[in-house]
Amino acid sequence: MAAEESTTSSSPPPLLRMEGVSKRFGPTVALDHVAFEVRRGEVHALIGENGAGKSTLMKILCGELRADSGAMFLEGRPFRPTGPLDARRAGLSIVHQELSLAPHLSVLKNIVLGLEDTRAGFLHRSTNRARARAALARLDHGGLPLDSLVGGLSVGLRQVVEIARALVFESRVLVLDEPTSSLSQGDAERLFDVVRRLSAQGVGIVYISHFLEEVRQVASRFTVLRDGRSVGGGAVGDTAEMIHLMVGRSIEDFFPRVDKEIGAVAMTVSALAGPEKPIEASFPIRRGEILGIAGLVGAGRTESLRAIFGLDRAASGTIAIAAVRGGQPFAASSARPDRSRRRGLAMLSEDRKGEGLAVAMSVADNMTLSAPERVSRFGFLRLGERSRRVREIAGGLHIRSATPGLPVQNLSGGNQQKVALSRLLFQDADILLLDEPTRGIDIQSKTEIYLEIGRLAQQGKAIVMVSSYLPELFGICDTLAVMHRGRLSRPRPLGEWTAESVMRYATEGSGE
């Protein structure tokens, strides 16, 4: 009946429509009568927390799973793919967060893989090259060398190759699953240009992302999944509305505030400089204070934290820690990670998988790596005590499915980030340096991490937090400083800043 109505209506049917789609895995209801549609030439954002059902819905759409009930329509005609290849032939392609390319093969071979033009059993090279070149040209990358190995390309260009492969299949609907999670800001901007270009060519795009600022930048409409149900959507507009639909509460609840007292100065950084950046950074940080550092990517924020902790060598400047040597300053160039740990500092790297975690190791190993002496005696680990402490911290952070022996790589991104943070909790450091602590994780995990940061400040910890997401800096920090081209502004109480003045200083170096 739905199909008949869509074909007899005066307006054309949506490019894609899903109605009443349900899926169970044993007793677990993954999807419950979900409705979703995409129009021709539209970028439609599919948003929701981890576990909301987004991946399951897209796997059903692209033929990787079969729905238990419901219907799908492609340009008004019933659509029920028998598998991923069948879906691709029908015009649906998905670019997963973890790209599915063959790094040892060339750009050309990756693009036409499975769709090679052959004649009498032989590859027709000129036709294959022409098809690959045409697909890349649609993405404004017609000059990308077809014979280059994919393994030697940047992550951004690999993603272009993956999308070009979808275009060779003549995809009418393209699903992009967390497409910027591994991209630099520059590569992300170039991807947005590709998305706009494809949209203008009539391709319907499903854009899945945890970054709501990205959604506002590239999408025209959105649909929210929560607990396996489609709970709302519409034209992309106010972030607060999207957050409320995703988590079922207001934006004020999204940034929980914890009552605390700000005490004496815990650390003073003076005239800190690196070989290139920072050029000059000075600030005090007090017990119980959350100091936010804003600025553009590449301004020197990360370099400042790394120099303070000793991951990178400072060129000049001094650091004074109240609890060390009577608060006497020492040369920043002498900082080393092991010395910093003994001085009561801990750092959370922005590179979760590269530096923050050993993903092949267990939850317990990762939590205790920085301070194994806390659960050992005479050089031997007390495994029972370690398991008890790990479960205690995991429970406090709501790390789901985190048994002590489980490899970290088996956890979701949000839970992995909580494990990285829990290493600092286990260390019980007095001064915490947090670099992008909520990057690339779901809304619920962000809220839980914000709450934990507040609790740590309530305990008297001094916290320096770098973030590219202004709403969270305004949501949880007490004071704020902004970095512009390697120079850090004077920290000021949060109420003395506005989003406009932060961006003015970040881009122009003025406006304090």
N, C-alpha and C positions, 0 to 999 in steps of 0.2 A: 504494500500500500504506500509506504514512504517513498519507494522508488517511483511509483506512478505519479504521486503528487509533485515530486521534484521535476519530472520531465514535462508535466502539463502546466506548471506554473509559468507566469509571464516572465519572471526573472530567472536567469540561469541558475542551476543548482550549484552548491559549493563544490570546489574542486575535490574536497575530501570531507566526508561526514561519518562520524562514529556515533552510534546510538545504543544505549543500554548495554554497553560492553561490561561483562562480568567475568571474573576469573578467581578460582580458589586453588590453593595448594594445600590439600588435606583440610584441616579445620581452619586454616588461615584464609581470610577473605582479602585478596590483593586488590581487586577492583570490584566495585559495586554499582552497576548501572551507570557507567561513565558516559557522558556526552561530550563530543569535541568536534570542531569543524575548522577547516582552513579554506579560504577563498583563493582564487587565482591571483597571483602577484602579491600575496599578503605575507608578511612576517608575523606569525602568531606565536607568542611566547607561552610555553607550557611550564608553569612554575609550581613549586611545592617543596616541602621538606624531604629529606632522605626518608625513604620508606612510604612516601605518599602514594606511589603507584605509577610514577611517570615512566620508569624503565619498562615495567610490565606492559603498560599500554603501548609503548612504542615497539616492543618486541612482537606484540600481537599485530600491530599495523604492518610491520615489515616481515611477517611470516615466520618469525622465530618461535612463536608460541601460538596456540589455538585458543580462542576465547571459549568459555563455557556457554555463553549466551550473548545475544546482541547482534548488531548488524553493522556492516561498513559499506560505504558507497564511494565510488570514484567517478566523478563527473556524472552523478546521478545513477550510475549502474552498480548493481551489487558486486561487492569485491570480497573475496575470501581466499587469500593466497595460500598455496600448499607448502610454501617454504620461502626462504630469503631470495632465491634466484627467481622464483615465480613473481614475487613482489617487485623485484628490480625490473623484470621484463614488463611488468604492468606500469612502471613509472615511479616507483617509490624507492628511495635510497636513504640510508642512515650513515652518518659519519659519527662514529663512537668517540667518546672521550679519549680512549686509548686507541690510537690509529691502527688500522689493520692493513699495513703496507708490508711489502717484502723489501727490506732495506738493501739486500744484495742485488736487487734487480734495478734496471734503469727506470727513469721517469716514464718512458714510452711503454715498457712492458707492464708497469704497475697500472697505468691508465687503461690499457686495453685487455688486461688479464681476464680471461674468461669470455671475451667478446672479440677475439682476434679474427680478422678477415682472412680466410684461407681459400686457395683455389687448387684443386687436385691434390689436397693434402699438404700444400706448401703455403707458408705465410705470405700474404700480399703486403710487403713492407710499405710501399708508397701509400696505400689506402689506410693502413694502420697509423702511419705518421700523420697523414692529413686529418684523420679523425681526432687524434690526440692534440694536434696543434689547434684545431678548431675549438676543442673543449677548453684548452688553456686560454685561447684568445677571448672566449666569453668571460673569463675571469680576469682579463687584462694582464695576463702573464704569458702572452704568446711568444715571448723571447726566452722562456725557460728552456735550457738545453735538454732535448729529449733523451740523449744518451748518458746523461749524468746519473750516477747511482743515487737512489733515494736516501741511502744512509748518510750521504755527505751533505744533505740539505738541512737548512734550519727547520725548526719545528713548524714555523709559519708556512714555509714553502711545502713541507710535507702535507700540511693540511690542504693546501691548494691542489696538490696532486690527488689527494683523496676525493676532493669535491669534483675535480675534473673527471675522475673515474665514474662518479655518479652521473655526470652530464653525458658521457659516452653512452650510458644506458638510456639516455633521453628521459631523465627523471623529471616528472611533473611536480612531485612532492619530495622535498629534501629535508631530512631531520638532522639537526645539528645538536649533539648532546654535549653540553658543557664545552663549547668549542674554544674558549679562551683560557681554560684552566692552566695550560702549560705555555701560554704565549706571553711575550713581552708586551708592553703597552703599544709599541710601534706596530708589532705584528697583529695585535688585536684591532687596531684602527684600520689596518689594511684588510683584515677579515670583514669588518663592518662594511667597507666599500664593496667587497665581493658580494656580501649579502644584499646590499642595496641594488647592485647591478643585476643579480639574478632575479630579484623581486620585480625589477622594471621589465625583465624579459618574460614575466608571466609565471615564473616558478613559485609555487606555494612553499613556504619555509616554516617548519616547526622549530622554534628556537628554545632550547632547554638551558636554563642557567640559574645559578644561585645569586648572581650579581644583578640586583634590581636596577642599578644605574645603567647597566648594559641593556636591560630590557626596555627601559625608557628611551634609550638612544636608538635602538634598531627596530623595535616591534611596534605595530599599530594596535593590536589587540592581545589580550591575554586570557588564559584559562587557568584556574587554580585547582589542583588536586590536594585533598586532605583526607588522610585515612582511607584511601581507595575510592573516594567519591569526588565528583566535580562539584565544587561548592560555590563557584561564582566566576565572574570574568567580565570582560567588556573592553572598552577603549582604554589603552594604556594612559595613565595619568598620575594621580597622587600615589607616591610610594606607600604612604600610611595605609591606604585602602588595600593594597596588595598584601602588605604584611598582616593586616588584620584578618584577611581571608585565609592566609597561609597558616597562621598560628592560632586563630580564633581568639585573639586578644588585641588590645590597642597598642599603638606604637610606644606609649609610655611604659607599658608592661614589657615591651621588647628590650628596653634599656633600663633594667632594674637598678635602682639606687639603694645603697646600703649606708645606714647611719654610721659615721666614723669621726674620729678626731684626728686632726693634722698636728703633728708634734714637731720635735726638733729636727734640724737638718741632718740627714743621714749621709749625704754625699754631695760634694761640690766639684763640678767639672769647670776648669778654667782654661780658656784660650786653646782648646783642643784643635789640633790640625793633623791632617794625614798627608801622605805623599801627594795626593791630588785633592781629595775631599775627606773630611770637611776642611774648609778654609779657616773658619773660626766658629767654635761652638762653646758657649759658657752657660751654665745653669746650676742652681742648687735643686736638690730634690729632698723633700722632708718625709719623715715617717708618716704613713697613712695617706700620703698624697699620690694621686695618679696624674702624672705629667704627660700630656699628649704632644707628639711632634708631628705636625702636618707638613705638606710640601709636595711638589711634583716628583714623579719617579726620576731618579738620577740626580736629585738635588743634593744628596749627601747624607740622608737620614740613616740609611742602613750602615753606611761607612762609619758614622759617628758611634753607633752602638757597638759595632765590631771593634773599633779602636779602644773604646772604654773597657770592653771585656778582654781585649788582647788577642782576638782572632786575627786582626790585622794590626800591623805595627804603626803606632802613632808617630808622627814626625816631631811634634812638640806639644806643649800643654802640660797641665798638672791635674791630678785627681786627689781629693782628700775625702777619706771615709771616716766618719766619726768614731767607729768602733775599732779602727786600726791605727796603731802608733799614736794614740792620743789625738787623732784627727789631723796629724801633720800631713801636708801634701807630699806626694811622690810623683816622679816623672811619668807621664802617661805612656811614654815609650817603653817603660819597663813592665807594662801590663802583659800578662800571659794568662791563658784560660785556667791553668792549675792554680796560679797565684790568686786570680780573681775569685775562684771558688772558695779558697781558704779565707779570703777577705769578706766573704758573705754575699758575693754577686752570683747571679745565674742569668743565662740568656736563652731566649727562645728564638731560633733562627726563622727567617721568612721561608727558607728552603726546607720544608718539612721532610721530604723524602731524601734530599741530598745530604742534609746536615742535622736535622732535628731528630731523626729516627733511624734505627737500623731495622728496616721493615721485615727482614727475614727472621729476625730474632723475636722472642716472645714478649708479651706485654710486661711480664715481670722483669725480664732483662733490661728492657728499655727504660722502665721506671727507675731502676736502681743503678743504671750505668754510671751516673755522675757521683754517687755516694755509696758504693758497695759496703764501705766500712760500717754503715749504720745497721746492717743486718748480717754482720760477720763477727766472729770471735776467734782470735789466734790464727787469722788467715783463712778460716773456714766459714762458708756461708751457712747461716741458720735458715734453712729452707722453710721451715714452718713459720718463723717470724716474718720472713720475706713475703710469703703468701698472705699472711694476715695483714701486713701493711699495704700490700698491693690491693687486696680486696677492699680495704678501708678507704683508700684514696679513690679507687675506681667507683665505689659506691657514692662517695661525695660528689664526684664529677658526673655521675650518671653515665658512665662508659658502658654501653650495652654490649652484652655477649663477651665481656672482657675477662675470661678466665685467665689466671696467671700464665699458663703455658701456651696460650693461643698466639700464633704468629701475628704481628701487628698488620702485616699485609692483608690479612683476612678481614680487617675491620673497615668500616666506612670512613670516608675522609674526615667527617666530623669527629668520629671516635678516635681516629689516628691523631688528630690535633689535640684532643684531650689527653691522650697518652703522652704526647710531647710536653704538654703543660704539666702533667703529673710528675714528670722527672724533676721539674723545678720545685714542686711541692714536697717531693720526697727529700730533696736536698735541703729544704728548709732555709733557703737563703733569705737575707734581709733586704736585698736590693734586687729587683727583677727588671731585666731589660727585655721587653717584648716587641718583636719585629713582626708586624702584620699578623697578630695572633688569631684572627678569624678569617683569613683569606681562603676562599674556595670551599667553605663549608656551609651546611644548611642553616636555616633560620633558627631552628630549635637549639642546635649545638652552639650557635653564636650567643643566644640568650643565656645559656647555661655557663658559657665561658665568661660573659660579662658579669654574671652574678658571682662567679668564683674570683674574678679580679677584684670586685668590690669587697668580698670577704677577706681577701688577702690584705687589702689596704686597711680594712677594719682591724686586722691583727697587728697593724703597725708596720707592714711592709712598705717600702718605698718603690714605686712602680713608674718606669719610663716606657711609654708605649708609642711606637711608630705605627701609623695607619694611613692608608690612602683613601679611607672611607670617612668623610667628614661627619656624617650623622652619628657614627659610633664615638668619635672623639668628643663631639658635643654632648653625646648621651651619657658618657660615664666618667669623663675626666674632670679634674678640679682646676687645673691650669693648662695652658696651651702655649706652645712656641711653634714658629713656622720657619722652615728652612728654604732659602732662596739661593740657588747657585753656590752651595757650600757654606753659606753664612746663616747662622741660627739667630732668630729674633730673640728679644728679651721675653722670657716666660711671663705671661699675664693671666690673671684670673679669667675663667671661662666667660664670665659675663661681660668682659671687655672686648670680646671678639664677636664678629658675625661671620656667617659663611662668606659674605662678600669681602670682608676685610681680610679673611684668611686667604682667599683666592687672589686678592690684589697683591698681598705680600708675596705669596708663592710665585706669582708670575712677573711681578714688577720689582719686588724688594722694597716696597714702600707701603704706607698705610697703617703703621703701628699707632 
